[in-house]
Amino acid sequence: MNIEKKLKGLLERVSYARDILGGAPRPELDAFTTEISEFSKKNSDLSEELKNRALDSLDARLIAMESAIDTQLTAMDKVRIVRHPQRACLKDILENVYDNYTEIGGQDEHSIDPGMLIARAYITRRRGKKIINQPVMVVGQEKGHGEEFRNGGSIKPWGNSKALKYMKVAAREQIPIHAYVNTPGSYPVEDFPGAAQQIAENIYEMAGLPVPIIAIFSEGGSGGAEAIGMADKRLMLSHGYYSVISPEGAAAIEGRIRGSQRAPVELIESCALAQRITAQDNLKNGYIDEIIEEPPLGVRADHFDFYKQVREQIVRATDEVSLGVRGVRLFRAMAMRHFKRHTDIIVRWSLNETARERLIAKRFKKYRKLAQHAYKDNRSLMDKLTATSSGIVSNTSSLLMYGLVKPFRQRIGRIVEEATDEIHVVTGKVDSIVKTALKKVGIKAEGDKQKEMELTGLSTTQATEPAVTSDNGYISPQANIDREVTCPHASKRGCLDIWAKDLFTDFAGVCPHCGYNFPMEYQWYLHNLFDKGSLREFNRDIAAGNPTKFPNFEARLDAAKEKTGLQSSCMTFNASLEGINVTCATLIANFRGGSVGAAEGEKFIRALELAQTKHQPFLAYVHGTAGIRIQEGVNGLIQMPRCTMAVRKYIEEGGLYIVLYDTNSYAGPVASFLGCSPYQYAVRSSRLGFAGPGVIKETTGIEIPPDYHNCYKGLSRGHIQGVWSRKDIRKNLHQAFLTIGGRNLYYR
């Protein structure tokens, strides 16, 4: 019986190897399978001991074959490894890495989202005879152990919400967070709170959690990975992958696959390679900090030596993060640098207030430095020197004005206000007695009528400059077409045909009958939203590049640059609106669908930093975005946490951040640095969400209704706070700046 069991085990290992190789021919595996199947017949005359020796020899040969195959694995082979049902899952890690744990937030299928597993766990460490139990909060996607209700680790919005809830609990309890990322991507559902909105909230809140966060990546799929992946230390399993989109999804986009068609295997393989998705690629680019080596062909549930290694590396990573922000740490830091094993070194994972502040500041610096190699800075030396000197001047004047003068004025102002209010108690009483006496003799006090009008009369608005019209600048090319335009809602609402010239000039692209907003070019907004002659673009020559050397992409980028006259899909500028100075970043749909890569992310961050220095409100106008640029791989994906951290820093410093969506806005930007704004608005007839209709059908098989991404749906579930007609944008933005921002247009 023992012989048969060993033979079966060998066959299962061969079958596993074939699975991860995707059916590629391997003569050595074929020969080995034949040898195993004929083993009993050929060795029937041998004793039990000799048969076991022969099996041990076969086992050694298979181990050698597995090691040889492991050195030849392609990127797509590693994708198949992380997706294989035999791969070690989060519950295996909880059982074998931690000394004790309790699952919280629901269990198995009786949970708000069974795919997101939360556990309060302990790691026990010894120092001599003393035992120290160090608590951690474990969050992560679980695929196995009841996979029928785990949804393949594809998490719904409420699952990510559950993870955030318990990460906040960890912050309150001052214990580290260990996040295990093992997801093909989030489930693209727009039910409340919406996939994009919840991921944006997770990233925003994780950026400010004052406890050490360690992330361990196995399968890091797009926004689903970023929902719990922001960390002070990011480790990755050696056979894992971390990518902006699955290789199949990238191949479908590259090959323009539609409907029920499938992308060719060769294209999928080339996309997996070109996107640089492996652990080794991500370590080289700086997006992870360390690699946890797996056994040949990937870790499976019974590889117990591997769990010891995981334990050592996550303990070490947590120690390093904690020591990195602590005060007295000299000898322990030296020991950790020079000795790989440091089981006798005890590091307390709780942090004091100063250390927590350092931790968050260090986290921001870490992400700010990422992806600096992934864009092209085409500015001349003179432009760079000018920008640097301008930045020094702006920072100095900002420090003087807002760091010294303004606090002093505010302090004096508060003293004066307090004194005035105290005096008013006395003078008000005297004034009341005098007025009462005057009324008795029939004399009405001067000024009463004016005060009465202030309380009961209608307010009057100050005269402002009229909006700049297309007659003074930009005229839409659509207005030059000699034809009548039919509104898409004509059959339902009885809209009459409109002459193109009238529609795209006098009517601003808005149907006069039903209010439908036809798409307009981004230039229309530049000329009609802002005061005439006030727009000043900066960082124009930071250009989109091809950091992964994706095949044929350089030529497509050059074509987009030539066609649009832009260097990237993000345009950053200073302008004024009704005399209010604002900093603006615009994502332009004309350039590669408004997709975001390293250049766009860098420009967005620099614009936020400038707005913070100048103490100006920040407007993100989204003419349209298709998401993260897939050809840039993780260089693009990392812009989600990078830009979100910059937004958080700007808001916490007192900035007013407003987002306005137009046309179609989807995926990564909406699920991060756009979706985290507390003030989001949309142009009527726009569409926004986490994934487009085609992606939803491809990933879930569900046909969605035509209005699924309608801006009013986003309004109803709280994603956006208002829907505006294009004709009212200038007026509404002005009102928003005055009422939300207050007199100074900058909080606090």
Steps between C-alpha positions, in 0.01 A plus 500: 500500500789737587655433157177586320462818706852615406440424132178699510682791662764499226232498227322794667823700502552427129141602429554823695812578296303450177226734627732790567679453168168548323517175306836580341675178382760367746650166385669439836164515680346264243779248552477532878122444493550182297763378745267556797206325333718195423674498840285236668519264202877531454584472869250237610778257599683746724469509878321784678831656603637499145177643362522790750859562397395508136222744585745722691715506188198603290416768756854641481484504119164684510638757744788563258254532210282744698806712580605503134151595383484771769798681350322513161161631616348783298295787643178326393612176667522693826150637445377141468685410821326764713163401356544126556259348756792325676673828585531584870223734612457748784353246741804278445719797591293582809528139617875470442651848533318640803491340844133565561219684328128571511308572183281811532257690280303184413611150414498300178179552300335670800683826437442837339744384230658157551782585260643755747634327808582690821674351802644622828821303534802464728867442436677355803867584555741384769771690681662259738224362718271790425224455241371807317173486305486765229152559352434586135195558281503273196293597196504336161319339211424129542447280193501146634339319793147530369582648162140464384401802710834689494442638148859424404630773730319767297375734771177698495484856639365390836790255537752782457292708740527219757878492456524877553283479812736255668813678381363803683443278804868400480594870492291567811655202679848597378587161349665435159305394191607204285319516164509194271419598141367212294237624255450509122324836550199648676149398400372780272166570665359851539253421778553717808765607581639412156822318420698808393384717787583240764849429364567876493393526864718203599812648338433845646449369854790252489733785409441648846477192724763558774607136536753287306342343191664202331355373169578157357412456132413171333257608228476877479228581250441869425281709734410194703864479612518871582195474729720343769846524341629838618773419752822609664663174388381301200613139468419273208503125450758405238242338270238772546400779266392862548339672205270777384287246310501127436702378198174380342344844548805673354495263202129567444569874487812471287337254260170696495313183593124541509204290609557133565837491324813401691844653462767273345723319751812654345363852553412424862851366562663806341281740701590322825868540415475859374315631805786402736269342755725252682651540848845547348373778270324679784803478728719648224255790452477563875130417542571224753772489764584129530426163339396197705646199321258215430572131438542397132177550300338698780385446857228249576313435823738229626826695458555557873858628474371787290274621783802532730663725243185713469487537877863610519463757223175660616633523857820655369305743278277609790807543721674712236201728451461547875871560562515737202284756681598434860748703703748267678577220256877501433607149603185323380518677164866398461419140593215484248723639224780253559319185606226346287359299791415718795262293712661628821445864405180633649335802341182642651250570225304768684603857416481826690341809349824638353585165341151477348544840338838392362347179366237683294754755373738219401218314322423811293868545405526135400214524249601847380833358379345216300470497118749785452664300221177431316430834330692735274600842625556695178544836670815692414762567765387861513139395557605268783710773663214748465255252652740428788562869575129575472429218743752638749347847478145363533594281797677787674215746447250232605697434818510869585139575411327187623750373756574826681283795398163324471519314836600827670211688337260220594618509862458878520165470322373245750604723793324799343187293429488371857545851640236643263251230595558567872455874455188440291329339799528829688446743213214294363310528825555878518401533131179308565403731790563811287297366205209411728498851643508658150210284380288612794535863391434403131852530362624212280872421536710562190620180338205282608357497150834398353540214749146389433575479128816300569295244689193480279593638158633308201873482451659663199785357298803694389536564131748260344660462162287299259619153403737490208304379198610310196474822296809628685713190457440134439230381260416131501572325167158340540344843445651519149313195373203607285237261636226450752569296813248260652495467879543138621183545706289631211286185473413504872482871574400649167813713459518690171804488272751780567725676253860404583626858499238607753542189717877525536522877539196671656369188678846384622430148378185468714169389346257790561206259528613230747835625628712216360869601497676405177874430537719806452873541451720580799598829333143622542539479877835676503346797315160507667560406865790727585552875476629614164880503474552358852612147408871423552610141431797346685695172477385456141820320399466216748411237243348152492753226428526126455686383813418131444612511135157367406505382136391764244382739772761769442364563149143525633609751763677710240188493282285617792746781578505617138122479460411686821801726543522374859782312675270305730131469585536735798512876463585709808457875523420801715200713411236722656124456512302816576824641642569197721845350442490120463739218410356246258590157366305374199489142372441522125314220322655584161842369613485120527152516650617715789687201643738566789865397508812615680513840325137579578542396863814709541333808349194454721717478814708804403183699440372407847833601654486835320140560614608423855793741478288776350206423733262473206195277449557201271266396219532160332302524178460156340420549134513119485713212620508134403705411810864410552717459189543123477815513286690660788418212735557570870669830405146618425322307775721647773360845414182403685660504848761764404246762392259410779770564760570838338128584512484400865798715590351797313161462672656455844703816448172683446441472125165511324485216244212486250456239224280548192431202269398522135432247218626155621716450810594151614743276689819586689486883518135492612591224748774708661609862475176625340257289699648601836387863469218601737366731228435324168266624228410382150384661178154385402503202258842386626573143605728386779588187692758232567484293181337554161214284369732280291731424792206418729355257246839339442581453869156420642294388201229750602325724248459838667217748425579799274479753785717299741780760500279806456610796712161502676570145620826628644307784665246263653767285670705793625794475260446856377331792672334671206420487127554820301400614154799613294352848471505536879849367575671839532229637726480182711877472539519861611227438755671181621833678549334777702272284712716191555831682516382805685652845475858373480422211262730289711399320815630598846 
